[in-house]
Every structure is written in structure tokens, then in C-alpha cells.
Amino acid sequence: DAGVIQSPRHEVTEMGQEVTLRCKPISGHDYLFWYRQTMMRGLELLIYFNNNVPIDDSGMPEDRFSAKMPNASFSTLKIQPSEPRDSAVYFCASSSGGGSKVFFGQGTRLTVV
Amino acid sequence: GQQVMQIPQYQHVQEGEDFTTYCNSSTTLSNIQWYKQRPGGHPVFLIQLVKSGEVKKQKRLTFQFGEAKKNSSLHITATQTTDVGTYFCANYDNDMRFGAGTRLTVKP
């Protein structure tokens, strides 16, 4: 298996633009997580899905952030409109069952100027 | 999952010295997972502990889960430059929330 695949790896965008981050979890995994990592706030859990259903989105910072999982092999995290403070590395991760090993993607480094 | 606290935030050691990072919770944990993130990389799973008092070893790394299941530690014996990175603990109980991590630097 190729592991968790995220795209793009790097994204530079102007403030106010829409940004869409993409994730393909490991086949067969039923949990999918989106994290944001910054020096100041560390690894923050934004939202997680179980069997494509959003379970807890309490970590989503604002209404500008939204996440979807239309099927078991694809998820998106959208920021609209983007702001400079959204600059961070965004990780997608997946696991098979709650409480098991979690596999992370390579991350998307987002820079909003 | 429960929020966990990690100390220290940073640790700088001379190559060959030992290193320990601690993870604490105010409540009983169902499990503890440890991850390592190399600079510029992504977190990679190291181990999971589930039993009270559990001790597991991976070469120079020793992981412990406290008797009350409220704390855990990761100990590295005789650090090497390849050990550089940030070590995170996390409690995975449907969701997974990470501690702040301990950033380890090793001077050759």
C-alpha cells in the first residue's frame, strides 16, 4: 500500500483565496483524521471521520474551514477565504479501528501571503 | 481521547547520553501511543501501551505505562544523532489528541 496520500505537498496562496487540501487514506481504514501543526500550537486535531461520517469537528477553528469525506477513499479540507494565520502544515491520517496504529500522510505545507 | 501533557518541551543532549520524556494525564487512560517526527517529516507510530505497568523495549528505546495508567515515559539509552526529532505521546480513544511533544536535539 502507498500509505496515506496527500496533495498538494506545498501550497502558496494569497489571502482571500480558497484552498482545498486532499487526502486518500489507506484502503480499508475506517477512521480519518485532519490535523494542523504549527510551532505555537503543536499538533491540533481539526476533525475526524468514522466510516465517512464526521464524528467530531470541534477542533475546526472557524466557519472558514470545512471538511468532507464523500467516500471511503477520499477526503478534502477546504479553507475559504484563507488568511495568513492559516499558514501551517496540515496532516491527514487514517487508522483501522479506534485505538489502533495511526498512519500519517506526508502533509501539506500551506503558506497564505 | 484524553488530553495529555508532556515534559520537557525541549531536550538537548550530547551523543551517548540518555534521554527521557514524560507523558501525564489527570485521568486514567485506556492506552498510550508514542510517535516520532523527524524534522520536516510526519509523525510515525512507535508503539502502543495498554496494560497497567506495561514495559516494552525497542532496541535502545524503553516505553513504560504507569501502574495507575495516568502516565507514561519514553527512555532512550545512549542517544545517537539518528534519534533527533520530536517525540509525541497520545491517547487514542475514538479521537486522538497529541501532547505538545518533546523536541530532542543531539550534539555529535
Chai-1 contact restraints between the chains, C-beta under 6 A:
chainA,res_idxA,chainB,res_idxB,connection_type,confidence,min_distance_angstrom,max_distance_angstrom,comment,restraint_id
A,G42,B,A100,contact,1.0,0.0,6.0,A-B,restraint_1
A,L43,B,F98,contact,1.0,0.0,6.0,A-B,restraint_2
A,L45,B,R97,contact,1.0,0.0,6.0,A-B,restraint_3
A,Y48,B,D95,contact,1.0,0.0,6.0,A-B,restraint_4
A,D56,B,D95,contact,1.0,0.0,6.0,A-B,restraint_5
A,G98,B,N94,contact,1.0,0.0,6.0,A-B,restraint_6
A,G99,B,Y92,contact,1.0,0.0,6.0,A-B,restraint_7
A,K101,B,F45,contact,1.0,0.0,6.0,A-B,restraint_8
A,F104,B,H42,contact,1.0,0.0,6.0,A-B,restraint_9
A,F104,B,P43,contact,1.0,0.0,6.0,A-B,restraint_10
A,Q106,B,H42,contact,1.0,0.0,6.0,A-B,restraint_11
A,G107,B,H42,contact,1.0,0.0,6.0,A-B,restraint_12
